[in-house]
Amino acid sequence: MQIKGISQNPVFVKPVKTQKAETTSAASNKDKIEISSEARSLAKMDLSTERLEQIRTKLAGGFYNTPEVLDKVAEKLSKDIIK
């Protein structure tokens, strides 16, 4: 007895349908950004180097990690969410 392997008989093989890829123009896929009015007004604010140094010192010293400051931030965030 002789066992033959599975053959690819062309009668039983379905032809694969190919589809052409849709071409898209590069101009239609442009990125777009929108800047809110709040962000624009914040960008116009001019912080002095002295004020920036004060903020950096507070950050480095852990001022903003105190329970009092964290409570104030949480309170303001919750008020903004409720609006």
C-alpha positions in Angstrom: 0.0 0.0 0.0 1.3 3.4 -0.9 0.2 6.6 0.9 0.4 9.8 -1.2 0.5 13.3 0.3 -2.3 15.8 -0.1 -2.1 17.3 -3.5 -3.2 20.7 -4.6 -5.7 19.7 -7.3 -6.5 22.9 -9.3 -10.1 21.7 -9.7 -10.7 22.2 -5.9 -8.7 25.4 -5.4 -10.7 28.6 -5.4 -9.2 31.5 -7.2 -8.3 34.4 -4.8 -10.1 37.6 -5.7 -7.8 40.6 -5.6 -9.0 44.1 -5.0 -7.1 47.2 -6.0 -6.1 49.4 -3.1 -7.9 52.8 -3.0 -5.6 55.6 -3.7 -5.8 58.6 -1.4 -4.2 61.9 -2.1 -1.7 63.2 0.4 -3.4 66.5 0.5 -6.6 65.1 2.0 -4.8 63.6 5.0 -3.5 66.8 6.6 -3.0 67.1 10.4 -5.0 69.8 12.1 -4.7 71.4 15.5 -7.1 73.7 17.3 -5.9 75.9 20.1 -8.6 77.0 22.6 -9.1 80.6 23.6 -8.0 79.7 27.1 -4.7 78.3 25.9 -4.2 81.4 23.7 -4.7 83.7 26.7 -2.4 81.6 28.9 0.3 81.8 26.1 0.1 85.6 26.2 0.8 85.7 29.9 4.2 87.0 30.6 5.8 85.4 33.7 8.9 87.1 35.0 12.0 85.1 35.6 11.7 85.9 39.3 8.2 84.4 39.5 9.3 81.3 37.6 12.2 80.9 40.0 9.7 81.1 42.9 7.6 78.4 41.4 10.6 76.2 40.7 11.7 76.6 44.3 8.3 75.6 45.6 8.2 72.6 43.4 11.7 71.5 44.4 10.8 72.0 48.1 7.6 69.9 47.9 5.3 72.8 48.7 2.7 71.5 46.3 2.7 68.0 47.9 1.4 69.3 51.3 -2.1 68.2 52.4 -3.4 71.8 52.4 -2.4 72.4 48.8 -3.6 69.0 47.6 -7.0 69.7 49.3 -7.3 73.1 47.6 -6.4 71.5 44.2 -8.9 68.7 44.7 -11.6 71.1 45.7 -11.1 73.3 42.6 -11.0 70.3 40.3 -14.3 69.0 41.8 -15.9 72.4 41.3 -14.7 72.5 37.7 -16.1 69.0 37.0 -19.5 69.8 38.5 -19.9 72.9 36.3 
